[in-house]
Structure formats: C-alpha cells, structure tokens
C-alpha cells in the first residue's frame, strides 16, 4: 500500500489491487465520475445519489470526499482501472466509530464494469484497509432490497446477513426495505488466511 499526502499533511493511502487502484479523488476525476454515475441503473439502489447526475454533482462530491479524507472522518476512494487510469466507481468507509471500531462500507461501479469481479476486488481492498490500518472490528453494509447483485457481492466477500429494516428508505417515491450485512475482523482474517 502506498500513500498520498494531502495539503494538510494527512496521509491518505493508495490501495493497489491486481486490476485496480483505490485512491484519493482529484478534481480531474469529475468527468469520469459523472459519465459513470449518470445512469439510472447505477443510482437506483443508492440512498443519496441523484439522477440525472451532473458534472456539478461530481465536483461537489469530490470536494466533500477530499475534506473528510483529510480529517480521517470518512474515506472515499476512487476505483481506478490501471490500464486506463480512469475512475469507474467509488468505494467508501463512512460513519467511522473509532471508539466502537466499526464503519459502514458503501460503493458504486459504472454499469459497463459490472460482472467482472472489479467490485469484489475493491471491496476486499477496503476491508483490508479498514481492518489493518484503521484497526476496525466490524464493517457493515446496507443494501436496498431488491439489489441482488450487491447482496451476492457481500456474501462472496464473507459478509453475514444481520436483518431487514422494513420500508426504511424512500427512493423515487417507493418505500424499500434495507438489508443489513456485516463482517467481523476475525471472519475476515479466516477468509484471507485460511487455517
């Protein structure tokens, strides 16, 4: 893992995978973020991402992501494809509770990159960061039902189903259930270092 020093002197990691790099978002990423996120199929199961998604939305998001990363409150990483050096999605650790050592993971990926294992590679990279660097004990995810692709991704990465919050999210005028999944540090360690 490499690191990027922000203007405030804080160290934000660069997480390298086989095909991707998780890195700090830069102003120059706005166009790529907007192009990949301006798709109703991508935004339909996200809590706060609007559709249509404009270049201004992307620029505003980058400013917010840089601010939180520099203060170590939340981390939002651009998912960069190594071969093109373009951002094709974002993965984050948010609501970090250092006292209770837990955080929420969230992610989205441009539609043309679905089904290639890229989201799983990004998820495993951020789990490693959360458990190894931030010393978290539990990482959880909330999924809007019926987002079956996200459920399958979490289960493949070792997350366990915790429960259903019935009709807890209002999205595009419809009430959706929210499914909660989590993985504990000890479960993650067993997956990456089988006995």
C-alpha atoms as an extended CHARMM CRD file, in Angstrom:
* protein
*
       195  EXT
         1         1  UNK       CA              0.0000000000        0.0000000000        0.0000000000  PROA      1               0.0000000000
         2         2  UNK       CA              1.2820000000        3.4260000000       -0.9590000000  PROA      2               0.0000000000
         3         3  UNK       CA              0.1620000000        6.7620000000        0.4760000000  PROA      3               0.0000000000
         4         4  UNK       CA             -0.8180000000       10.2040000000       -0.7510000000  PROA      4               0.0000000000
         5         5  UNK       CA             -0.0730000000       13.2350000000        1.4220000000  PROA      5               0.0000000000
         6         6  UNK       CA             -2.8780000000       15.8060000000        1.3890000000  PROA      6               0.0000000000
         7         7  UNK       CA             -2.3890000000       19.5530000000        1.6140000000  PROA      7               0.0000000000
         8         8  UNK       CA             -2.9220000000       19.3470000000        5.3790000000  PROA      8               0.0000000000
         9         9  UNK       CA             -0.1410000000       16.7980000000        5.7780000000  PROA      9               0.0000000000
        10        10  UNK       CA             -2.5300000000       13.8990000000        6.4810000000  PROA      10              0.0000000000
        11        11  UNK       CA             -1.6600000000       10.5550000000        4.9310000000  PROA      11              0.0000000000
        12        12  UNK       CA             -4.3740000000        9.0100000000        2.7680000000  PROA      12              0.0000000000
        13        13  UNK       CA             -3.4910000000        5.5440000000        1.4870000000  PROA      13              0.0000000000
        14        14  UNK       CA             -3.3920000000        4.3450000000       -2.0930000000  PROA      14              0.0000000000
        15        15  UNK       CA             -4.5880000000        0.7280000000       -2.1850000000  PROA      15              0.0000000000
        16        16  UNK       CA             -3.3570000000       -1.3050000000       -5.1180000000  PROA      16              0.0000000000
        17        17  UNK       CA             -5.0740000000       -4.4200000000       -6.4480000000  PROA      17              0.0000000000
        18        18  UNK       CA             -4.4300000000       -6.5880000000       -9.4820000000  PROA      18              0.0000000000
        19        19  UNK       CA             -6.5440000000       -4.5530000000      -11.9070000000  PROA      19              0.0000000000
        20        20  UNK       CA             -7.4710000000       -1.5050000000       -9.8820000000  PROA      20              0.0000000000
        21        21  UNK       CA             -6.1210000000        1.2010000000       -7.6180000000  PROA      21              0.0000000000
        22        22  UNK       CA             -8.1810000000        2.7490000000       -4.8140000000  PROA      22              0.0000000000
        23        23  UNK       CA             -7.0290000000        6.3290000000       -4.4980000000  PROA      23              0.0000000000
        24        24  UNK       CA             -7.9400000000        9.8410000000       -3.4280000000  PROA      24              0.0000000000
        25        25  UNK       CA            -10.2970000000       11.6070000000       -5.7960000000  PROA      25              0.0000000000
        26        26  UNK       CA             -8.9250000000       14.5890000000       -7.7140000000  PROA      26              0.0000000000
        27        27  UNK       CA            -10.6880000000       17.4640000000       -9.4900000000  PROA      27              0.0000000000
        28        28  UNK       CA             -9.7290000000       15.9160000000      -12.8170000000  PROA      28              0.0000000000
        29        29  UNK       CA            -11.8700000000       12.8210000000      -11.9840000000  PROA      29              0.0000000000
        30        30  UNK       CA            -15.1450000000       14.7430000000      -12.1530000000  PROA      30              0.0000000000
        31        31  UNK       CA            -15.9240000000       13.9670000000      -15.8090000000  PROA      31              0.0000000000
        32        32  UNK       CA            -15.2900000000       10.2290000000      -15.4050000000  PROA      32              0.0000000000
        33        33  UNK       CA            -17.4140000000       10.0810000000      -12.2280000000  PROA      33              0.0000000000
        34        34  UNK       CA            -20.2510000000       11.9480000000      -13.9350000000  PROA      34              0.0000000000
        35        35  UNK       CA            -20.1420000000        9.7190000000      -17.0160000000  PROA      35              0.0000000000
        36        36  UNK       CA            -20.2370000000        6.5090000000      -14.9810000000  PROA      36              0.0000000000
        37        37  UNK       CA            -22.8060000000        7.6730000000      -12.4350000000  PROA      37              0.0000000000
        38        38  UNK       CA            -25.2480000000        9.3860000000      -14.7940000000  PROA      38              0.0000000000
        39        39  UNK       CA            -27.1260000000        6.1160000000      -15.2830000000  PROA      39              0.0000000000
        40        40  UNK       CA            -30.4410000000        5.2900000000      -13.6380000000  PROA      40              0.0000000000
        41        41  UNK       CA            -29.3910000000        1.6420000000      -13.2790000000  PROA      41              0.0000000000
        42        42  UNK       CA            -26.3430000000        2.6740000000      -11.2220000000  PROA      42              0.0000000000
        43        43  UNK       CA            -28.1050000000        5.1760000000       -8.9720000000  PROA      43              0.0000000000
        44        44  UNK       CA            -31.3980000000        3.3470000000       -8.4110000000  PROA      44              0.0000000000
        45        45  UNK       CA            -30.2980000000        1.4860000000       -5.2630000000  PROA      45              0.0000000000
        46        46  UNK       CA            -28.2290000000        4.2760000000       -3.7410000000  PROA      46              0.0000000000
        47        47  UNK       CA            -29.5660000000        6.3370000000       -0.8930000000  PROA      47              0.0000000000
        48        48  UNK       CA            -28.4870000000        9.8480000000       -1.8890000000  PROA      48              0.0000000000
        49        49  UNK       CA            -27.1280000000        9.8130000000       -5.4470000000  PROA      49              0.0000000000
        50        50  UNK       CA            -29.4510000000       11.8180000000       -7.7180000000  PROA      50              0.0000000000
        51        51  UNK       CA            -30.4110000000       11.0570000000      -11.2920000000  PROA      51              0.0000000000
        52        52  UNK       CA            -29.5930000000       12.6930000000      -13.6080000000  PROA      52              0.0000000000
        53        53  UNK       CA            -26.0940000000       13.1200000000      -12.2130000000  PROA      53              0.0000000000
        54        54  UNK       CA            -24.3800000000       16.2790000000      -13.4120000000  PROA      54              0.0000000000
        55        55  UNK       CA            -20.7830000000       17.4310000000      -13.6270000000  PROA      55              0.0000000000
        56        56  UNK       CA            -21.5230000000       19.8540000000      -10.7970000000  PROA      56              0.0000000000
        57        57  UNK       CA            -22.7020000000       16.9450000000       -8.6060000000  PROA      57              0.0000000000
        58        58  UNK       CA            -19.3900000000       15.1840000000       -9.2930000000  PROA      58              0.0000000000
        59        59  UNK       CA            -17.3060000000       18.2680000000       -8.4940000000  PROA      59              0.0000000000
        60        60  UNK       CA            -19.2030000000       18.8640000000       -5.2550000000  PROA      60              0.0000000000
        61        61  UNK       CA            -18.7810000000       15.2180000000       -4.2420000000  PROA      61              0.0000000000
        62        62  UNK       CA            -15.0260000000       15.3350000000       -4.8560000000  PROA      62              0.0000000000
        63        63  UNK       CA            -14.6870000000       18.3840000000       -2.5790000000  PROA      63              0.0000000000
        64        64  UNK       CA            -16.6280000000       16.6330000000        0.1890000000  PROA      64              0.0000000000
        65        65  UNK       CA            -14.6250000000       13.3990000000       -0.2230000000  PROA      65              0.0000000000
        66        66  UNK       CA            -11.3060000000       15.2500000000       -0.0250000000  PROA      66              0.0000000000
        67        67  UNK       CA            -12.4380000000       17.1390000000        3.0790000000  PROA      67              0.0000000000
        68        68  UNK       CA            -13.4590000000       14.0190000000        5.0100000000  PROA      68              0.0000000000
        69        69  UNK       CA            -10.3930000000       12.0240000000        3.9570000000  PROA      69              0.0000000000
        70        70  UNK       CA             -8.1090000000       14.7940000000        5.1380000000  PROA      70              0.0000000000
        71        71  UNK       CA             -9.7680000000       14.7380000000        8.5700000000  PROA      71              0.0000000000
        72        72  UNK       CA             -9.8640000000       10.9110000000        8.8360000000  PROA      72              0.0000000000
        73        73  UNK       CA            -13.6390000000       11.0000000000        9.4130000000  PROA      73              0.0000000000
        74        74  UNK       CA            -14.7330000000        9.1010000000        6.3190000000  PROA      74              0.0000000000
        75        75  UNK       CA            -12.7190000000        7.7620000000        3.4220000000  PROA      75              0.0000000000
        76        76  UNK       CA            -13.9620000000        7.8110000000       -0.1680000000  PROA      76              0.0000000000
        77        77  UNK       CA            -11.6710000000        6.1830000000       -2.7110000000  PROA      77              0.0000000000
        78        78  UNK       CA            -11.9680000000        6.3970000000       -6.4560000000  PROA      78              0.0000000000
        79        79  UNK       CA            -11.8300000000        2.9810000000       -8.1120000000  PROA      79              0.0000000000
        80        80  UNK       CA             -9.2960000000        3.4690000000      -10.8960000000  PROA      80              0.0000000000
        81        81  UNK       CA             -8.7580000000        0.9390000000      -13.6770000000  PROA      81              0.0000000000
        82        82  UNK       CA             -4.9980000000        0.5170000000      -14.0450000000  PROA      82              0.0000000000
        83        83  UNK       CA             -4.9930000000        0.1450000000      -17.8210000000  PROA      83              0.0000000000
        84        84  UNK       CA             -6.9080000000        3.4110000000      -18.4900000000  PROA      84              0.0000000000
        85        85  UNK       CA             -6.1770000000        5.3380000000      -15.2540000000  PROA      85              0.0000000000
        86        86  UNK       CA             -9.8510000000        6.3750000000      -15.2330000000  PROA      86              0.0000000000
        87        87  UNK       CA            -12.1610000000        6.4020000000      -12.2160000000  PROA      87              0.0000000000
        88        88  UNK       CA            -15.0270000000        3.9510000000      -12.8150000000  PROA      88              0.0000000000
        89        89  UNK       CA            -16.5910000000        3.9380000000       -9.3670000000  PROA      89              0.0000000000
        90        90  UNK       CA            -16.2240000000        4.9080000000       -5.7290000000  PROA      90              0.0000000000
        91        91  UNK       CA            -15.9340000000        2.8740000000       -2.5300000000  PROA      91              0.0000000000
        92        92  UNK       CA            -16.0410000000        4.3730000000        0.9330000000  PROA      92              0.0000000000
        93        93  UNK       CA            -15.8050000000        3.7490000000        4.6370000000  PROA      93              0.0000000000
        94        94  UNK       CA            -18.2160000000        6.1110000000        6.3600000000  PROA      94              0.0000000000
        95        95  UNK       CA            -19.7080000000        6.6840000000        9.7980000000  PROA      95              0.0000000000
        96        96  UNK       CA            -16.4090000000        5.5750000000       11.2900000000  PROA      96              0.0000000000
        97        97  UNK       CA            -16.8260000000        4.9830000000       15.0130000000  PROA      97              0.0000000000
        98        98  UNK       CA            -13.2920000000        4.7050000000       16.3860000000  PROA      98              0.0000000000
        99        99  UNK       CA            -14.4950000000        4.0490000000       19.9430000000  PROA      99              0.0000000000
       100       100  UNK       CA            -16.5480000000        1.0080000000       18.9240000000  PROA      100             0.0000000000
       101       101  UNK       CA            -14.2520000000        0.1910000000       15.9910000000  PROA      101             0.0000000000
       102       102  UNK       CA            -16.8580000000       -0.0680000000       13.2490000000  PROA      102             0.0000000000
       103       103  UNK       CA            -17.7450000000        1.6490000000        9.9830000000  PROA      103             0.0000000000
       104       104  UNK       CA            -20.1080000000        1.3670000000        7.0340000000  PROA      104             0.0000000000
       105       105  UNK       CA            -18.8760000000        0.4300000000        3.5790000000  PROA      105             0.0000000000
       106       106  UNK       CA            -20.6320000000        1.7800000000        0.5090000000  PROA      106             0.0000000000
       107       107  UNK       CA            -19.8270000000        1.5430000000       -3.1910000000  PROA      107             0.0000000000
       108       108  UNK       CA            -20.9860000000        2.0460000000       -6.7510000000  PROA      108             0.0000000000
       109       109  UNK       CA            -19.4740000000        0.9960000000      -10.0720000000  PROA      109             0.0000000000
       110       110  UNK       CA            -20.1240000000        2.1470000000      -13.6550000000  PROA      110             0.0000000000
       111       111  UNK       CA            -22.5250000000       -0.2460000000      -15.3990000000  PROA      111             0.0000000000
       112       112  UNK       CA            -20.1500000000       -1.3150000000      -18.1620000000  PROA      112             0.0000000000
       113       113  UNK       CA            -17.8080000000       -2.6790000000      -15.4570000000  PROA      113             0.0000000000
       114       114  UNK       CA            -20.4200000000       -4.8430000000      -13.7240000000  PROA      114             0.0000000000
       115       115  UNK       CA            -19.8970000000       -8.6100000000      -13.5850000000  PROA      115             0.0000000000
       116       116  UNK       CA            -16.1050000000       -8.5230000000      -13.9680000000  PROA      116             0.0000000000
       117       117  UNK       CA            -15.0770000000       -9.0260000000      -10.3250000000  PROA      117             0.0000000000
       118       118  UNK       CA            -13.8960000000       -5.4130000000      -10.0280000000  PROA      118             0.0000000000
       119       119  UNK       CA            -16.3270000000       -4.5510000000       -7.2260000000  PROA      119             0.0000000000
       120       120  UNK       CA            -15.1560000000       -7.5740000000       -5.2290000000  PROA      120             0.0000000000
       121       121  UNK       CA            -11.5190000000       -6.5760000000       -5.6910000000  PROA      121             0.0000000000
       122       122  UNK       CA            -12.3430000000       -3.0550000000       -4.4710000000  PROA      122             0.0000000000
       123       123  UNK       CA            -14.3520000000       -4.3860000000       -1.5260000000  PROA      123             0.0000000000
       124       124  UNK       CA            -11.5470000000       -6.7080000000       -0.3990000000  PROA      124             0.0000000000
       125       125  UNK       CA             -9.0640000000       -3.8220000000       -0.6880000000  PROA      125             0.0000000000
       126       126  UNK       CA            -11.1090000000       -1.5420000000        1.5250000000  PROA      126             0.0000000000
       127       127  UNK       CA            -11.7600000000       -4.3270000000        4.0480000000  PROA      127             0.0000000000
       128       128  UNK       CA             -8.0050000000       -4.7940000000        4.3210000000  PROA      128             0.0000000000
       129       129  UNK       CA             -7.5930000000       -1.0390000000        4.8640000000  PROA      129             0.0000000000
       130       130  UNK       CA            -10.3580000000       -0.9520000000        7.4730000000  PROA      130             0.0000000000
       131       131  UNK       CA             -9.1460000000       -3.9150000000        9.4900000000  PROA      131             0.0000000000
       132       132  UNK       CA             -5.3840000000       -3.4480000000        9.1220000000  PROA      132             0.0000000000
       133       133  UNK       CA             -4.9350000000        0.3380000000        9.0180000000  PROA      133             0.0000000000
       134       134  UNK       CA             -7.9300000000        1.6870000000       10.9060000000  PROA      134             0.0000000000
       135       135  UNK       CA             -7.9990000000       -1.2590000000       13.3540000000  PROA      135             0.0000000000
       136       136  UNK       CA            -11.7500000000       -1.7260000000       12.9420000000  PROA      136             0.0000000000
       137       137  UNK       CA            -13.5290000000       -4.7140000000       14.4560000000  PROA      137             0.0000000000
       138       138  UNK       CA            -16.7320000000       -4.6550000000       12.3760000000  PROA      138             0.0000000000
       139       139  UNK       CA            -17.6010000000       -3.3330000000        8.9210000000  PROA      139             0.0000000000
       140       140  UNK       CA            -21.2190000000       -3.2620000000        7.8510000000  PROA      140             0.0000000000
       141       141  UNK       CA            -23.1800000000       -2.5080000000        4.6970000000  PROA      141             0.0000000000
       142       142  UNK       CA            -26.7630000000       -1.5050000000        3.9890000000  PROA      142             0.0000000000
       143       143  UNK       CA            -28.3790000000       -2.7700000000        0.8000000000  PROA      143             0.0000000000
       144       144  UNK       CA            -31.7220000000       -1.7120000000       -0.6180000000  PROA      144             0.0000000000
       145       145  UNK       CA            -33.9500000000       -4.6490000000       -1.4400000000  PROA      145             0.0000000000
       146       146  UNK       CA            -34.0940000000       -5.9830000000       -4.1730000000  PROA      146             0.0000000000
       147       147  UNK       CA            -30.4520000000       -5.1820000000       -5.0550000000  PROA      147             0.0000000000
       148       148  UNK       CA            -29.4990000000       -8.8380000000       -5.5010000000  PROA      148             0.0000000000
       149       149  UNK       CA            -26.1540000000       -8.0790000000       -7.1920000000  PROA      149             0.0000000000
       150       150  UNK       CA            -24.9290000000       -6.1800000000       -4.1250000000  PROA      150             0.0000000000
       151       151  UNK       CA            -26.1800000000       -8.9230000000       -1.7950000000  PROA      151             0.0000000000
       152       152  UNK       CA            -24.2520000000      -11.5540000000       -3.7950000000  PROA      152             0.0000000000
       153       153  UNK       CA            -21.1030000000       -9.4040000000       -3.7200000000  PROA      153             0.0000000000
       154       154  UNK       CA            -21.2440000000       -9.0030000000        0.0610000000  PROA      154             0.0000000000
       155       155  UNK       CA            -21.9040000000      -12.7100000000        0.6330000000  PROA      155             0.0000000000
       156       156  UNK       CA            -18.9830000000      -13.6780000000       -1.6470000000  PROA      156             0.0000000000
       157       157  UNK       CA            -16.7490000000      -11.3540000000        0.3980000000  PROA      157             0.0000000000
       158       158  UNK       CA            -17.7470000000      -13.0800000000        3.6570000000  PROA      158             0.0000000000
       159       159  UNK       CA            -20.4370000000      -10.7230000000        4.9810000000  PROA      159             0.0000000000
       160       160  UNK       CA            -23.2690000000      -12.1760000000        7.0740000000  PROA      160             0.0000000000
       161       161  UNK       CA            -26.9160000000      -11.1230000000        6.9170000000  PROA      161             0.0000000000
       162       162  UNK       CA            -27.9820000000       -9.3210000000       10.1060000000  PROA      162             0.0000000000
       163       163  UNK       CA            -31.5210000000       -8.2210000000        9.4200000000  PROA      163             0.0000000000
       164       164  UNK       CA            -34.1160000000       -6.3220000000        7.4580000000  PROA      164             0.0000000000
       165       165  UNK       CA            -35.3940000000       -2.8400000000        8.1930000000  PROA      165             0.0000000000
       166       166  UNK       CA            -38.8180000000       -2.8220000000        6.5800000000  PROA      166             0.0000000000
       167       167  UNK       CA            -39.6650000000        0.0850000000        4.2690000000  PROA      167             0.0000000000
       168       168  UNK       CA            -36.9660000000        2.2870000000        5.7780000000  PROA      168             0.0000000000
       169       169  UNK       CA            -35.8420000000        4.0440000000        2.5790000000  PROA      169             0.0000000000
       170       170  UNK       CA            -37.9420000000        6.2360000000        0.2950000000  PROA      170             0.0000000000
       171       171  UNK       CA            -36.3820000000        6.1180000000       -3.1750000000  PROA      171             0.0000000000
       172       172  UNK       CA            -38.0470000000        7.6030000000       -6.2460000000  PROA      172             0.0000000000
       173       173  UNK       CA            -41.4260000000        7.6450000000       -4.4970000000  PROA      173             0.0000000000
       174       174  UNK       CA            -41.2560000000        3.9830000000       -3.4090000000  PROA      174             0.0000000000
       175       175  UNK       CA            -40.5840000000        2.5330000000        0.0290000000  PROA      175             0.0000000000
       176       176  UNK       CA            -37.7940000000       -0.0460000000        0.0040000000  PROA      176             0.0000000000
       177       177  UNK       CA            -36.5750000000       -2.4420000000        2.6570000000  PROA      177             0.0000000000
       178       178  UNK       CA            -32.9820000000       -2.0710000000        3.7790000000  PROA      178             0.0000000000
       179       179  UNK       CA            -30.9120000000       -5.2170000000        4.3630000000  PROA      179             0.0000000000
       180       180  UNK       CA            -28.0040000000       -5.0660000000        6.8060000000  PROA      180             0.0000000000
       181       181  UNK       CA            -24.8630000000       -7.1700000000        6.3640000000  PROA      181             0.0000000000
       182       182  UNK       CA            -21.6150000000       -7.1840000000        8.3190000000  PROA      182             0.0000000000
       183       183  UNK       CA            -18.2420000000       -8.8350000000        8.5930000000  PROA      183             0.0000000000
       184       184  UNK       CA            -16.1250000000       -9.0390000000       11.7350000000  PROA      184             0.0000000000
       185       185  UNK       CA            -12.3540000000       -8.7910000000       11.8010000000  PROA      185             0.0000000000
       186       186  UNK       CA            -11.9960000000      -12.4300000000       12.8870000000  PROA      186             0.0000000000
       187       187  UNK       CA            -14.2060000000      -13.5800000000        9.9770000000  PROA      187             0.0000000000
       188       188  UNK       CA            -12.1700000000      -11.5120000000        7.5400000000  PROA      188             0.0000000000
       189       189  UNK       CA             -8.8990000000      -12.9660000000        8.8950000000  PROA      189             0.0000000000
       190       190  UNK       CA            -10.2090000000      -16.5210000000        8.3930000000  PROA      190             0.0000000000
       191       191  UNK       CA            -11.0730000000      -15.6950000000        4.7780000000  PROA      191             0.0000000000
       192       192  UNK       CA             -7.7150000000      -14.1710000000        3.8860000000  PROA      192             0.0000000000
       193       193  UNK       CA             -5.6380000000      -16.6130000000        5.9480000000  PROA      193             0.0000000000
       194       194  UNK       CA             -7.4930000000      -19.9400000000        5.9950000000  PROA      194             0.0000000000
       195       195  UNK       CA             -6.4260000000      -22.3970000000        8.7110000000  PROA      195             0.0000000000
